[in-house]
């Protein structure tokens, strides 16, 4: 007996959750990495790494808001 076809939206929420998670993590990793490189260049003690992590988190939240949080008009 064949299985009934799955609706296209059955895993839509799961893929959206992964997209949001990877966007946030990527922002933190990319900007934290940029901050780490700046720390190496200016011989500071992880000041720019912390700043990059905070900026990356904020940028990731903003991108998620732009993509998923605004009302659809």
N, CA and C of each residue as an Amber inpcrd file, in Angstrom:
protein
   219
   0.8390000  -1.1610000   0.0000000   0.0000000   0.0000000   0.0000000
   0.8990000   1.2450000   0.0000000   0.7150000   2.1480000  -0.9640000
   1.5750000   3.3340000  -1.0410000   1.2430000   4.3290000   0.0720000
   2.2740000   5.0520000   0.4480000   2.1020000   6.0770000   1.4750000
   1.4050000   7.3010000   0.8820000   0.6400000   7.9990000   1.6970000
   0.0270000   9.2360000   1.1810000   1.1040000  10.2940000   0.9660000
   0.9280000  11.1320000  -0.0230000   1.9450000  12.1700000  -0.2760000
   1.9980000  13.1700000   0.8670000   3.2100000  13.6130000   1.1570000
   3.4040000  14.6030000   2.2120000   3.0880000  15.9860000   1.6580000
   2.5210000  16.7990000   2.4920000   2.2540000  18.1670000   2.0640000
   3.5820000  18.9280000   1.9980000   3.6900000  19.8950000   1.0940000
   4.9530000  20.6180000   0.9640000   5.3170000  21.4300000   2.1990000
   4.3580000  21.7450000   3.0420000   4.6590000  22.5530000   4.2130000
   4.9230000  21.7040000   5.4600000   5.0450000  20.4010000   5.3120000
   5.2420000  19.5340000   6.4720000   6.5470000  19.8260000   7.1860000
   7.5880000  20.1560000   6.4650000   8.8740000  20.4620000   7.1000000
   9.2500000  21.9260000   6.9290000   8.3120000  22.7570000   6.5750000
   8.6040000  24.1740000   6.3560000   9.0900000  24.8790000   7.6020000
   8.4840000  24.5700000   8.7450000   8.9100000  25.1960000   9.9870000
  10.2880000  24.7460000  10.4210000  10.5910000  23.4750000  10.1770000
  11.9010000  22.9420000  10.5500000  13.0010000  23.5920000   9.7290000
  12.7840000  23.7540000   8.4390000  13.8080000  24.3780000   7.6010000
  13.9530000  25.8630000   7.9270000  12.8640000  26.5060000   8.2960000
  12.9490000  27.9070000   8.7090000  13.7600000  28.0410000   9.9930000
  13.5550000  27.1310000  10.9160000  14.3170000  27.1600000  12.1720000
  15.8050000  26.9750000  11.9100000  16.1640000  26.0690000  11.0100000
  17.5760000  25.8670000  10.6770000  18.1500000  27.0880000   9.9750000
  17.3680000  27.7220000   9.1170000  17.8520000  28.9150000   8.4210000
  18.1210000  30.0420000   9.4160000  17.2360000  30.2140000  10.3910000
  17.4240000  31.2460000  11.4010000  18.6490000  30.9370000  12.2520000
  18.7880000  29.6820000  12.6770000  19.9200000  29.2920000  13.5130000
  21.2460000  29.4900000  12.7930000  21.3300000  29.0520000  11.5530000
  22.5940000  29.1920000  10.8240000  22.9060000  30.6460000  10.5100000
  21.8890000  31.4760000  10.3020000  22.1340000  32.8970000  10.0740000
  22.7380000  33.5430000  11.3180000  22.1920000  33.2240000  12.4790000
  22.7240000  33.7900000  13.7260000  24.1380000  33.2990000  14.0100000
  24.3630000  31.9960000  13.8490000  25.6890000  31.4360000  14.1260000
  26.7220000  31.9610000  13.1300000  26.3260000  32.0740000  11.8670000
  27.2560000  32.5800000  10.8590000  27.6460000  34.0230000  11.1390000
  26.6850000  34.8390000  11.5460000  27.0080000  36.2250000  11.8760000
  27.9980000  36.3180000  13.0130000  27.7770000  35.5090000  14.0490000
  28.6840000  35.5150000  15.1970000  30.0750000  35.0290000  14.7990000
  30.1360000  33.9460000  14.0250000  31.4380000  33.3990000  13.6350000
  32.1960000  34.3250000  12.6910000  31.5080000  34.8860000  11.7170000
  32.1940000  35.7420000  10.7420000  32.7130000  37.0120000  11.4090000
  31.8500000  37.7170000  12.1350000  32.2810000  38.9660000  12.7530000
  33.2150000  38.7220000  13.9210000  33.0390000  37.6350000  14.6430000
  34.0000000  37.2750000  15.6840000  35.3600000  36.9580000  15.0950000
  35.3680000  36.2860000  13.9470000  36.6270000  35.9930000  13.2550000
  37.3180000  37.2490000  12.7510000  36.5300000  38.1710000  12.2340000
  37.1050000  39.4460000  11.7940000  37.7040000  40.1860000  12.9860000
  36.9830000  40.1830000  14.0980000  37.5130000  40.8130000  15.3120000
  38.7800000  40.1480000  15.8020000  38.8470000  38.8260000  15.6890000
  40.0470000  38.0980000  16.1050000  41.2440000  38.4810000  15.2490000
  41.0320000  38.6030000  13.9470000  42.1240000  39.0090000  13.0490000
  42.5830000  40.4260000  13.3880000  41.6340000  41.3050000  13.6690000
  42.0140000  42.6740000  14.0520000  42.8100000  42.6470000  15.3540000
  42.3990000  41.7990000  16.3040000  43.1570000  41.6660000  17.5530000
  44.5850000  41.2170000  17.2920000  44.7640000  40.2930000  16.3690000
  46.1200000  39.8390000  16.0410000  46.9540000  40.9520000  15.4110000
  46.3090000  41.7670000  14.5920000  47.0360000  42.8280000  13.9010000
  47.4290000  43.9730000  14.8290000  46.5940000  44.2850000  15.8110000
  46.8880000  45.4340000  16.6800000  47.3910000  45.0040000  18.0520000
  47.6200000  43.7470000  18.2550000  48.1830000  43.1980000  19.4830000
  47.3290000  43.5330000  20.7100000  46.0290000  43.4250000  20.5810000
  45.1680000  43.6750000  21.7380000  44.7470000  42.3420000  22.3560000
  44.1020000  42.4030000  23.5110000  43.7580000  41.1900000  24.2560000
  42.2870000  40.8190000  24.0480000  41.9400000  40.4170000  22.8680000
  40.6120000  39.9270000  22.5080000  39.4990000  40.9600000  22.6910000
  39.8570000  42.2190000  22.6160000  38.8490000  43.2730000  22.7040000
  37.9740000  43.2700000  21.4590000  38.6050000  43.2230000  20.3000000
  37.8620000  43.2760000  19.0460000  37.1390000  41.9640000  18.7600000
  37.6250000  40.8620000  19.3170000  36.9150000  39.5940000  19.1630000
  35.5610000  39.6670000  19.8650000  35.5610000  40.1460000  21.0880000
  34.3030000  40.3070000  21.8190000  33.3710000  41.2840000  21.1340000
  33.9360000  42.3830000  20.6620000  33.1390000  43.3660000  19.9420000
  32.5690000  42.7680000  18.6540000  33.3700000  41.9860000  17.9440000
  32.9040000  41.3360000  16.7250000  31.7960000  40.3310000  16.9930000
  31.9000000  39.6000000  18.0990000  30.8510000  38.6340000  18.4520000
  29.5400000  39.3580000  18.7270000  29.6040000  40.4630000  19.4580000
  28.3930000  41.2310000  19.7540000  27.7970000  41.8300000  18.4830000
  28.6460000  42.3990000  17.6420000  28.1700000  42.9770000  16.3810000
  27.6030000  41.8900000  15.4730000  28.2690000  40.7370000  15.4200000
  27.7670000  39.6370000  14.6030000  26.4280000  39.1130000  15.0830000
  26.2520000  39.0280000  16.3950000  24.9570000  38.6040000  16.9350000
  23.8640000  39.5970000  16.6000000  24.1690000  40.8890000  16.7570000
  23.1850000  41.9210000  16.4330000  22.8600000  41.9320000  14.9410000
  23.8760000  41.7750000  14.1150000  23.6480000  41.7430000  12.6680000
  22.8280000  40.5170000  12.2770000  23.1040000  39.3770000  12.9000000
  22.3300000  38.1720000  12.6190000  20.8710000  38.3280000  13.0080000
  20.6200000  38.9370000  14.1660000  19.2390000  39.1780000  14.5950000
  18.5430000  40.1300000  13.6310000  19.2480000  41.1460000  13.1810000
  18.6550000  42.0980000  12.2420000  18.3270000  41.4330000  10.9030000
  19.2220000  40.5840000  10.4170000  18.9620000  39.8950000   9.1570000
  17.7780000  38.9460000   9.2960000  17.7020000  38.2370000  10.4170000
  16.5530000  37.3530000  10.6540000  15.2650000  38.1700000  10.7070000
  15.3110000  39.3250000  11.3610000  14.1320000  40.1870000  11.4100000
  13.7240000  40.6290000  10.0080000  14.6980000  41.0360000   9.1980000
  14.3660000  41.4780000   7.8460000  13.7660000  40.3460000   7.0160000
  14.2860000  39.1480000   7.1890000  13.8390000  38.0260000   6.3780000
  12.5320000  37.4140000   6.8570000  12.3590000  37.2840000   8.1740000
  11.2200000  36.5240000   8.7030000  10.3030000  37.3350000   9.6160000
  10.7440000  38.4600000  10.1290000   9.9970000  39.1280000  11.1730000
   9.0680000  40.2230000  10.7060000   9.3240000  40.8100000   9.5670000
   8.4710000  41.8990000   9.1000000   7.1370000  41.3400000   8.6350000
   6.1110000  42.1430000   8.7630000   4.7910000  41.6950000   8.2970000
   4.7790000  41.6590000   6.7760000   4.1270000  40.6790000   6.2550000
   4.0490000  40.5100000   4.8000000   2.9080000  41.3730000   4.2590000
   3.2360000  42.3470000   3.4250000   2.1940000  43.2150000   2.8690000
   2.0750000  43.0230000   1.3940000
